[in-house]
Amino acid sequence: MNTSPMTSSTAANGAVRWVVVIAAIALIFDGYDLVVFGTIVSTLLADPSQLGQLDEAAAGLLGSYALLGVMVGALSTGAIGDYIGRRKAMITGIIWFSVGMGLTALAPDTLWFGILRFLTGMGVGAIVATAGAVVAEFAPKNRRNYYNAIVYSGVPAGGVLASLLAMVLSDVIGWRGLFLIGALPLLFLLPMAWFKLPESPQWLLSRGRVAEAREVAARTGMLLELPSDADAGQLKAERVGFAALATRRYALPTALLGMMSFAGLLLTYGLNTWMPEIMQQAGYGKSHSLLFLLVLNLAAVFGGLLASVAADRVGPKQVVALTFFLAALAMVLLTLKLPLGLLLSLVAVAGVGTIGTQVLIYGFVSNYYHSAARGAGVAWCAGFGRLGGIFGPLLGGLLLSAGVSPGTAFYVFAAVAIVGTLVTTCVPMTRSAAQRSAQEELAAAGAGK
């Protein structure tokens, strides 16, 4: 293989910064979309004039429509993302979910609200399925978990934003105004992505487009090992996307990673949707209940970043297993009658172990696969995992509508976290997960059958 390394530290750092900023802002609005529904559930339940008569079970179903859309959008992007490229997938997702959020604010009834939530979710799914792949292909190999954590911490950061805006603005602009805020990326993020988001040189190499990869590498200052024309043709002929996931090398790990994401997203969406209502039923007022939601997401942002540093040093597998376990322990302790300060501390631990764990899972998955399969791997994790996201709000709604105690609901969520711990320990490690160098990435693509 004839190689030609190209690098410029300043340009490379600039490219990484733009990729991280654009992906992180996109996922902030993913998190905003997730949590804003949880902040308005109590309003919709109490006021039939908003969208119609709702009970807890119906509200849980309504909250799951967006998650079903995310699953469809993520899997669809996984089917085509490794063919069309990271840039096109990301820009399409930004346009799609921004328009969807704006239209949802105009929904006249539950039928249209549910339809538009589903369609918005498809755009969110495209972003979630693409962000990890593009960051993994631009980030320095010794900081990939950290940069992925920054980007995917946009999800809980968006939850914090939704909680704060709901506290401050819900009585001023109503729930429709809160949804209109979710359309703002169309005005500023889309132009930013259009002009500043480069295509991934690693993806271009995986498709045999060496000349274009060379041009992008020179422009962004990335370090690449460029193959000969014969090697490029071989890489282009290798299995791409979901076909690569079905190989003997990746089939079992892909199933286990999907189950990890299922557990993580069930906890993330279940708690974000029902935490305020569970705590209200436990005797706390609305302001305190929203405070719990704020702490849950705020702790996930900072805790996820700290955990990602550990993941870069000791490996993501061990850290994810530990944070899942800590979430289970915290939720069991939340069933006790404890002082408010201690309860908030436990909610913070639960946030790190649920939402923060899902941030780490995305980083784990993004770095597990070689470039030709990376988009599909992240899409599978996001798409199959969203089944857990769909089931989480449904599970919470069914539990509360059946009249179970808040403590029982927390026990059920804790059991899911224990399952996540056990599944994580079974994931086999590969050289991909140990963060291969760029040259090893190319060699692995040729051995991926």
PADREN-432937 format. One record per residue (C-alpha): residue number from 0; residue in three letters; chain; x, y, z. Coordinates in steps of 0.05 Angstrom, whole numbers, plus 5000, padded with zeros to 4 digits. Example, Ala and Ser with C-alpha at 12.3 -4.5 7.8 and 13.67 -1.06 7.14 Angstrom:
REM PADREN-432937
<0,ALA,A,<5246,4910,5156>>,
<1,SER,A,<5273,4979,5143>>,
***
This chain:
REM PADREN-432937
<0,MET,A,<5000,5000,5000>>,
<1,ASN,A,<5028,5067,4979>>,
<2,THR,A,<5013,5118,5033>>,
<3,SER,A,<5017,5194,5035>>,
<4,PRO,A,<5006,5222,5105>>,
<5,MET,A,<4978,5293,5107>>,
<6,THR,A,<4971,5334,5169>>,
<7,SER,A,<4964,5405,5195>>,
<8,SER,A,<4952,5410,5269>>,
<9,THR,A,<4916,5477,5267>>,
<10,ALA,A,<4870,5458,5209>>,
<11,ALA,A,<4856,5390,5239>>,
<12,ASN,A,<4837,5420,5306>>,
<13,GLY,A,<4792,5470,5270>>,
<14,ALA,A,<4757,5414,5232>>,
<15,VAL,A,<4746,5373,5295>>,
<16,ARG,A,<4718,5434,5332>>,
<17,TRP,A,<4668,5449,5277>>,
<18,VAL,A,<4645,5376,5272>>,
<19,VAL,A,<4637,5371,5348>>,
<20,VAL,A,<4600,5438,5354>>,
<21,ILE,A,<4552,5423,5297>>,
<22,ALA,A,<4537,5352,5321>>,
<23,ALA,A,<4530,5374,5393>>,
<24,ILE,A,<4481,5430,5377>>,
<25,ALA,A,<4440,5382,5335>>,
<26,LEU,A,<4436,5333,5393>>,
<27,ILE,A,<4418,5389,5442>>,
<28,PHE,A,<4354,5397,5402>>,
<29,ASP,A,<4345,5321,5402>>,
<30,GLY,A,<4347,5324,5478>>,
<31,TYR,A,<4302,5385,5478>>,
<32,ASP,A,<4251,5347,5435>>,
<33,LEU,A,<4255,5288,5483>>,
<34,VAL,A,<4245,5326,5548>>,
<35,VAL,A,<4198,5382,5526>>,
<36,PHE,A,<4142,5330,5521>>,
<37,GLY,A,<4155,5308,5592>>,
<38,THR,A,<4149,5380,5616>>,
<39,ILE,A,<4080,5389,5584>>,
<40,VAL,A,<4049,5321,5601>>,
<41,SER,A,<4017,5346,5665>>,
<42,THR,A,<3987,5405,5627>>,
<43,LEU,A,<3958,5360,5573>>,
<44,LEU,A,<3930,5312,5625>>,
<45,ALA,A,<3898,5368,5665>>,
<46,ASP,A,<3870,5410,5607>>,
<47,PRO,A,<3830,5373,5553>>,
<48,SER,A,<3823,5439,5514>>,
<49,GLN,A,<3895,5433,5491>>,
<50,LEU,A,<3893,5370,5449>>,
<51,GLY,A,<3834,5331,5476>>,
<52,GLN,A,<3820,5284,5534>>,
<53,LEU,A,<3882,5244,5556>>,
<54,ASP,A,<3897,5194,5611>>,
<55,GLU,A,<3966,5170,5633>>,
<56,ALA,A,<3966,5109,5587>>,
<57,ALA,A,<3945,5151,5526>>,
<58,ALA,A,<3998,5203,5543>>,
<59,GLY,A,<4051,5149,5547>>,
<60,LEU,A,<4030,5124,5479>>,
<61,LEU,A,<4031,5195,5451>>,
<62,GLY,A,<4101,5205,5479>>,
<63,SER,A,<4124,5141,5443>>,
<64,TYR,A,<4105,5165,5373>>,
<65,ALA,A,<4167,5208,5368>>,
<66,LEU,A,<4210,5151,5391>>,
<67,LEU,A,<4180,5105,5339>>,
<68,GLY,A,<4198,5158,5288>>,
<69,VAL,A,<4269,5161,5314>>,
<70,MET,A,<4275,5086,5306>>,
<71,VAL,A,<4251,5088,5234>>,
<72,GLY,A,<4294,5148,5218>>,
<73,ALA,A,<4357,5118,5250>>,
<74,LEU,A,<4349,5050,5215>>,
<75,SER,A,<4333,5083,5149>>,
<76,THR,A,<4395,5127,5155>>,
<77,GLY,A,<4435,5065,5174>>,
<78,ALA,A,<4412,5031,5110>>,
<79,ILE,A,<4436,5089,5066>>,
<80,GLY,A,<4484,5130,5109>>,
<81,ASP,A,<4546,5089,5094>>,
<82,TYR,A,<4530,5098,5020>>,
<83,ILE,A,<4511,5172,5016>>,
<84,GLY,A,<4560,5198,5068>>,
<85,ARG,A,<4559,5233,5136>>,
<86,ARG,A,<4550,5304,5111>>,
<87,LYS,A,<4487,5292,5070>>,
<88,ALA,A,<4455,5251,5125>>,
<89,MET,A,<4469,5304,5178>>,
<90,ILE,A,<4443,5362,5137>>,
<91,THR,A,<4380,5325,5117>>,
<92,GLY,A,<4366,5308,5190>>,
<93,ILE,A,<4374,5380,5212>>,
<94,ILE,A,<4323,5405,5161>>,
<95,TRP,A,<4275,5348,5175>>,
<96,PHE,A,<4270,5353,5251>>,
<97,SER,A,<4269,5430,5251>>,
<98,VAL,A,<4209,5433,5204>>,
<99,GLY,A,<4176,5377,5244>>,
<100,MET,A,<4182,5414,5310>>,
<101,GLY,A,<4153,5477,5280>>,
<102,LEU,A,<4093,5440,5251>>,
<103,THR,A,<4081,5402,5316>>,
<104,ALA,A,<4070,5469,5351>>,
<105,LEU,A,<4009,5478,5305>>,
<106,ALA,A,<3978,5410,5318>>,
<107,PRO,A,<3902,5417,5329>>,
<108,ASP,A,<3889,5350,5363>>,
<109,THR,A,<3922,5287,5389>>,
<110,LEU,A,<3919,5253,5320>>,
<111,TRP,A,<3960,5307,5285>>,
<112,PHE,A,<4004,5316,5346>>,
<113,GLY,A,<4022,5242,5344>>,
<114,ILE,A,<4033,5241,5268>>,
<115,LEU,A,<4079,5302,5271>>,
<116,ARG,A,<4116,5275,5331>>,
<117,PHE,A,<4130,5212,5291>>,
<118,LEU,A,<4155,5251,5230>>,
<119,THR,A,<4198,5296,5274>>,
<120,GLY,A,<4228,5234,5305>>,
<121,MET,A,<4251,5209,5237>>,
<122,GLY,A,<4294,5271,5229>>,
<123,VAL,A,<4321,5264,5299>>,
<124,GLY,A,<4338,5191,5284>>,
<125,ALA,A,<4380,5212,5224>>,
<126,ILE,A,<4420,5259,5268>>,
<127,VAL,A,<4430,5208,5324>>,
<128,ALA,A,<4452,5155,5274>>,
<129,THR,A,<4502,5200,5240>>,
<130,ALA,A,<4533,5243,5296>>,
<131,GLY,A,<4573,5188,5329>>,
<132,ALA,A,<4601,5163,5263>>,
<133,VAL,A,<4625,5231,5239>>,
<134,VAL,A,<4656,5249,5306>>,
<135,ALA,A,<4692,5182,5311>>,
<136,GLU,A,<4722,5194,5242>>,
<137,PHE,A,<4748,5264,5258>>,
<138,ALA,A,<4768,5257,5332>>,
<139,PRO,A,<4839,5240,5354>>,
<140,LYS,A,<4842,5166,5370>>,
<141,ASN,A,<4860,5177,5443>>,
<142,ARG,A,<4801,5223,5456>>,
<143,ARG,A,<4745,5191,5417>>,
<144,ASN,A,<4702,5172,5477>>,
<145,TYR,A,<4712,5243,5505>>,
<146,TYR,A,<4691,5277,5440>>,
<147,ASN,A,<4632,5230,5431>>,
<148,ALA,A,<4612,5245,5503>>,
<149,ILE,A,<4614,5320,5488>>,
<150,VAL,A,<4569,5310,5428>>,
<151,TYR,A,<4520,5261,5459>>,
<152,SER,A,<4518,5301,5523>>,
<153,GLY,A,<4478,5348,5479>>,
<154,VAL,A,<4419,5302,5492>>,
<155,PRO,A,<4416,5314,5568>>,
<156,ALA,A,<4438,5386,5557>>,
<157,GLY,A,<4377,5394,5514>>,
<158,GLY,A,<4337,5364,5571>>,
<159,VAL,A,<4365,5416,5618>>,
<160,LEU,A,<4346,5470,5567>>,
<161,ALA,A,<4276,5443,5561>>,
<162,SER,A,<4267,5439,5636>>,
<163,LEU,A,<4292,5510,5647>>,
<164,LEU,A,<4251,5540,5591>>,
<165,ALA,A,<4189,5503,5615>>,
<166,MET,A,<4199,5532,5685>>,
<167,VAL,A,<4209,5603,5659>>,
<168,LEU,A,<4166,5607,5596>>,
<169,SER,A,<4110,5555,5599>>,
<170,ASP,A,<4061,5605,5630>>,
<171,VAL,A,<4082,5658,5579>>,
<172,ILE,A,<4085,5622,5512>>,
<173,GLY,A,<4050,5557,5529>>,
<174,TRP,A,<4068,5488,5504>>,
<175,ARG,A,<4062,5509,5431>>,
<176,GLY,A,<4114,5563,5441>>,
<177,LEU,A,<4161,5512,5473>>,
<178,PHE,A,<4155,5469,5410>>,
<179,LEU,A,<4168,5528,5365>>,
<180,ILE,A,<4235,5538,5400>>,
<181,GLY,A,<4253,5469,5374>>,
<182,ALA,A,<4249,5495,5302>>,
<183,LEU,A,<4305,5546,5312>>,
<184,PRO,A,<4361,5501,5283>>,
<185,LEU,A,<4333,5515,5214>>,
<186,LEU,A,<4354,5588,5222>>,
<187,PHE,A,<4425,5580,5248>>,
<188,LEU,A,<4448,5508,5251>>,
<189,LEU,A,<4432,5491,5179>>,
<190,PRO,A,<4475,5547,5150>>,
<191,MET,A,<4531,5528,5198>>,
<192,ALA,A,<4529,5455,5176>>,
<193,TRP,A,<4524,5474,5102>>,
<194,PHE,A,<4587,5516,5102>>,
<195,LYS,A,<4629,5485,5158>>,
<196,LEU,A,<4614,5409,5161>>,
<197,PRO,A,<4664,5371,5116>>,
<198,GLU,A,<4653,5301,5090>>,
<199,SER,A,<4691,5248,5128>>,
<200,PRO,A,<4757,5229,5093>>,
<201,GLN,A,<4754,5160,5125>>,
<202,TRP,A,<4685,5149,5095>>,
<203,LEU,A,<4710,5172,5027>>,
<204,LEU,A,<4767,5122,5033>>,
<205,SER,A,<4719,5067,5051>>,
<206,ARG,A,<4682,5080,4986>>,
<207,GLY,A,<4746,5080,4945>>,
<208,ARG,A,<4743,5155,4931>>,
<209,VAL,A,<4817,5168,4944>>,
<210,ALA,A,<4824,5233,4905>>,
<211,GLU,A,<4766,5265,4944>>,
<212,ALA,A,<4794,5238,5010>>,
<213,ARG,A,<4862,5268,4993>>,
<214,GLU,A,<4830,5336,4979>>,
<215,VAL,A,<4789,5337,5043>>,
<216,ALA,A,<4849,5313,5084>>,
<217,ALA,A,<4892,5369,5056>>,
<218,ARG,A,<4838,5421,5070>>,
<219,THR,A,<4822,5398,5141>>,
<220,GLY,A,<4893,5379,5160>>,
<221,MET,A,<4874,5308,5179>>,
<222,LEU,A,<4925,5253,5184>>,
<223,LEU,A,<4907,5197,5135>>,
<224,GLU,A,<4941,5138,5105>>,
<225,LEU,A,<4919,5140,5032>>,
<226,PRO,A,<4917,5073,4996>>,
<227,SER,A,<4939,5057,4925>>,
<228,ASP,A,<4886,5054,4870>>,
<229,ALA,A,<4885,4978,4875>>,
<230,ASP,A,<4875,4980,4950>>,
<231,ALA,A,<4820,5032,4942>>,
<232,GLY,A,<4783,4987,4894>>,
<233,GLN,A,<4787,4930,4944>>,
<234,LEU,A,<4760,4974,5000>>,
<235,LYS,A,<4702,4997,4957>>,
<236,ALA,A,<4684,4924,4942>>,
<237,GLU,A,<4680,4905,5016>>,
<238,ARG,A,<4614,4897,5052>>,
<239,VAL,A,<4583,4963,5072>>,
<240,GLY,A,<4529,4983,5122>>,
<241,PHE,A,<4482,4931,5150>>,
<242,ALA,A,<4513,4877,5107>>,
<243,ALA,A,<4578,4886,5146>>,
<244,LEU,A,<4541,4879,5212>>,
<245,ALA,A,<4516,4810,5192>>,
<246,THR,A,<4586,4782,5185>>,
<247,ARG,A,<4613,4732,5235>>,
<248,ARG,A,<4659,4786,5263>>,
<249,TYR,A,<4604,4833,5283>>,
<250,ALA,A,<4538,4794,5289>>,
<251,LEU,A,<4541,4777,5363>>,
<252,PRO,A,<4571,4843,5387>>,
<253,THR,A,<4519,4880,5346>>,
<254,ALA,A,<4462,4843,5381>>,
<255,LEU,A,<4492,4857,5450>>,
<256,LEU,A,<4506,4930,5435>>,
<257,GLY,A,<4434,4937,5411>>,
<258,MET,A,<4409,4907,5477>>,
<259,MET,A,<4453,4955,5516>>,
<260,SER,A,<4423,5014,5479>>,
<261,PHE,A,<4353,4985,5489>>,
<262,ALA,A,<4363,4986,5564>>,
<263,GLY,A,<4396,5054,5565>>,
<264,LEU,A,<4343,5088,5523>>,
<265,LEU,A,<4286,5054,5560>>,
<266,LEU,A,<4313,5085,5624>>,
<267,THR,A,<4328,5152,5590>>,
<268,TYR,A,<4260,5162,5559>>,
<269,GLY,A,<4221,5129,5615>>,
<270,LEU,A,<4250,5173,5669>>,
<271,ASN,A,<4250,5237,5627>>,
<272,THR,A,<4176,5227,5610>>,
<273,TRP,A,<4151,5205,5678>>,
<274,MET,A,<4199,5231,5731>>,
<275,PRO,A,<4157,5295,5743>>,
<276,GLU,A,<4092,5255,5749>>,
<277,ILE,A,<4122,5200,5792>>,
<278,MET,A,<4150,5252,5841>>,
<279,GLN,A,<4084,5290,5841>>,
<280,GLN,A,<4048,5226,5861>>,
<281,ALA,A,<4101,5216,5915>>,
<282,GLY,A,<4077,5282,5945>>,
<283,TYR,A,<4123,5335,5914>>,
<284,GLY,A,<4095,5397,5880>>,
<285,LYS,A,<4103,5414,5806>>,
<286,SER,A,<4162,5459,5817>>,
<287,HIS,A,<4199,5406,5857>>,
<288,SER,A,<4182,5353,5805>>,
<289,LEU,A,<4212,5395,5749>>,
<290,LEU,A,<4273,5406,5793>>,
<291,PHE,A,<4283,5331,5796>>,
<292,LEU,A,<4280,5329,5720>>,
<293,LEU,A,<4330,5386,5716>>,
<294,VAL,A,<4379,5351,5763>>,
<295,LEU,A,<4371,5285,5726>>,
<296,ASN,A,<4394,5316,5661>>,
<297,LEU,A,<4445,5365,5688>>,
<298,ALA,A,<4481,5310,5726>>,
<299,ALA,A,<4481,5267,5663>>,
<300,VAL,A,<4518,5322,5624>>,
<301,PHE,A,<4575,5330,5673>>,
<302,GLY,A,<4576,5258,5697>>,
<303,GLY,A,<4577,5232,5626>>,
<304,LEU,A,<4637,5276,5608>>,
<305,LEU,A,<4676,5253,5670>>,
<306,ALA,A,<4659,5181,5656>>,
<307,SER,A,<4682,5188,5583>>,
<308,VAL,A,<4752,5208,5607>>,
<309,ALA,A,<4754,5144,5647>>,
<310,ALA,A,<4729,5106,5585>>,
<311,ASP,A,<4787,5132,5543>>,
<312,ARG,A,<4836,5108,5597>>,
<313,VAL,A,<4808,5041,5619>>,
<314,GLY,A,<4758,5025,5563>>,
<315,PRO,A,<4684,5040,5555>>,
<316,LYS,A,<4659,4970,5571>>,
<317,GLN,A,<4679,4972,5645>>,
<318,VAL,A,<4654,5043,5655>>,
<319,VAL,A,<4586,5029,5622>>,
<320,ALA,A,<4575,4967,5666>>,
<321,LEU,A,<4592,5008,5728>>,
<322,THR,A,<4546,5066,5712>>,
<323,PHE,A,<4488,5019,5696>>,
<324,PHE,A,<4498,4987,5765>>,
<325,LEU,A,<4501,5055,5800>>,
<326,ALA,A,<4435,5075,5767>>,
<327,ALA,A,<4401,5012,5794>>,
<328,LEU,A,<4427,5025,5864>>,
<329,ALA,A,<4405,5099,5862>>,
<330,MET,A,<4335,5082,5839>>,
<331,VAL,A,<4326,5030,5893>>,
<332,LEU,A,<4347,5082,5945>>,
<333,LEU,A,<4299,5133,5915>>,
<334,THR,A,<4241,5091,5943>>,
<335,LEU,A,<4262,5109,6014>>,
<336,LYS,A,<4235,5169,6052>>,
<337,LEU,A,<4298,5212,6051>>,
<338,PRO,A,<4313,5287,6059>>,
<339,LEU,A,<4305,5328,5996>>,
<340,GLY,A,<4380,5341,5989>>,
<341,LEU,A,<4396,5267,5991>>,
<342,LEU,A,<4340,5251,5942>>,
<343,LEU,A,<4369,5302,5893>>,
<344,SER,A,<4437,5270,5900>>,
<345,LEU,A,<4408,5202,5884>>,
<346,VAL,A,<4371,5231,5824>>,
<347,ALA,A,<4438,5259,5800>>,
<348,VAL,A,<4470,5190,5805>>,
<349,ALA,A,<4410,5160,5769>>,
<350,GLY,A,<4420,5213,5714>>,
<351,VAL,A,<4492,5193,5705>>,
<352,GLY,A,<4475,5120,5705>>,
<353,THR,A,<4418,5125,5655>>,
<354,ILE,A,<4423,5185,5608>>,
<355,GLY,A,<4498,5190,5620>>,
<356,THR,A,<4507,5115,5607>>,
<357,GLN,A,<4471,5122,5540>>,
<358,VAL,A,<4521,5177,5521>>,
<359,LEU,A,<4577,5128,5536>>,
<360,ILE,A,<4543,5073,5496>>,
<361,TYR,A,<4541,5116,5434>>,
<362,GLY,A,<4616,5129,5441>>,
<363,PHE,A,<4628,5055,5453>>,
<364,VAL,A,<4590,5036,5390>>,
<365,SER,A,<4619,5093,5347>>,
<366,ASN,A,<4689,5067,5359>>,
<367,TYR,A,<4673,4992,5355>>,
<368,TYR,A,<4665,4986,5279>>,
<369,HIS,A,<4709,5002,5219>>,
<370,SER,A,<4689,5060,5175>>,
<371,ALA,A,<4648,5022,5123>>,
<372,ALA,A,<4603,4994,5178>>,
<373,ARG,A,<4606,5051,5229>>,
<374,GLY,A,<4545,5089,5206>>,
<375,ALA,A,<4503,5025,5205>>,
<376,GLY,A,<4530,5005,5273>>,
<377,VAL,A,<4511,5071,5305>>,
<378,ALA,A,<4444,5070,5268>>,
<379,TRP,A,<4429,5000,5294>>,
<380,CYS,A,<4447,5021,5364>>,
<381,ALA,A,<4402,5083,5359>>,
<382,GLY,A,<4346,5048,5320>>,
<383,PHE,A,<4339,4983,5358>>,
<384,GLY,A,<4353,5020,5422>>,
<385,ARG,A,<4294,5066,5408>>,
<386,LEU,A,<4249,5006,5418>>,
<387,GLY,A,<4270,5013,5490>>,
<388,GLY,A,<4256,5088,5484>>,
<389,ILE,A,<4187,5072,5458>>,
<390,PHE,A,<4175,5021,5513>>,
<391,GLY,A,<4200,5067,5569>>,
<392,PRO,A,<4143,5119,5566>>,
<393,LEU,A,<4093,5063,5554>>,
<394,LEU,A,<4118,5024,5614>>,
<395,GLY,A,<4115,5085,5659>>,
<396,GLY,A,<4046,5103,5635>>,
<397,LEU,A,<4020,5032,5645>>,
<398,LEU,A,<4050,5027,5715>>,
<399,LEU,A,<4020,5094,5737>>,
<400,SER,A,<3952,5082,5705>>,
<401,ALA,A,<3950,5014,5741>>,
<402,GLY,A,<3957,5052,5806>>,
<403,VAL,A,<4024,5024,5828>>,
<404,SER,A,<4065,5063,5878>>,
<405,PRO,A,<4122,5108,5856>>,
<406,GLY,A,<4169,5061,5892>>,
<407,THR,A,<4147,5002,5849>>,
<408,ALA,A,<4160,5043,5786>>,
<409,PHE,A,<4231,5056,5809>>,
<410,TYR,A,<4242,4982,5825>>,
<411,VAL,A,<4222,4964,5754>>,
<412,PHE,A,<4270,5015,5724>>,
<413,ALA,A,<4325,4990,5770>>,
<414,ALA,A,<4315,4919,5745>>,
<415,VAL,A,<4325,4944,5673>>,
<416,ALA,A,<4391,4976,5694>>,
<417,ILE,A,<4415,4910,5724>>,
<418,VAL,A,<4400,4875,5658>>,
<419,GLY,A,<4440,4930,5623>>,
<420,THR,A,<4499,4915,5669>>,
<421,LEU,A,<4497,4841,5653>>,
<422,VAL,A,<4492,4850,5578>>,
<423,THR,A,<4550,4900,5578>>,
<424,THR,A,<4596,4850,5611>>,
<425,CYS,A,<4583,4800,5554>>,
<426,VAL,A,<4605,4846,5497>>,
<427,PRO,A,<4671,4819,5466>>,
<428,MET,A,<4726,4870,5458>>,
<429,THR,A,<4759,4881,5390>>,
<430,ARG,A,<4817,4921,5364>>,
<431,SER,A,<4764,4971,5338>>,
<432,ALA,A,<4740,4982,5409>>,
<433,ALA,A,<4812,4992,5430>>,
<434,GLN,A,<4816,5052,5382>>,
<435,ARG,A,<4857,5031,5322>>,
<436,SER,A,<4901,5079,5285>>,
<437,ALA,A,<4880,5105,5217>>,
<438,GLN,A,<4924,5054,5182>>,
<439,GLU,A,<4893,4997,5222>>,
<440,GLU,A,<4824,5023,5202>>,
<441,LEU,A,<4840,5013,5129>>,
<442,ALA,A,<4868,4943,5141>>,
<443,ALA,A,<4807,4924,5183>>,
<444,ALA,A,<4761,4946,5127>>,
<445,GLY,A,<4794,4895,5082>>,
<446,ALA,A,<4786,4841,5135>>,
<447,GLY,A,<4715,4855,5154>>,
<448,LYS,A,<4681,4797,5118>>,
***
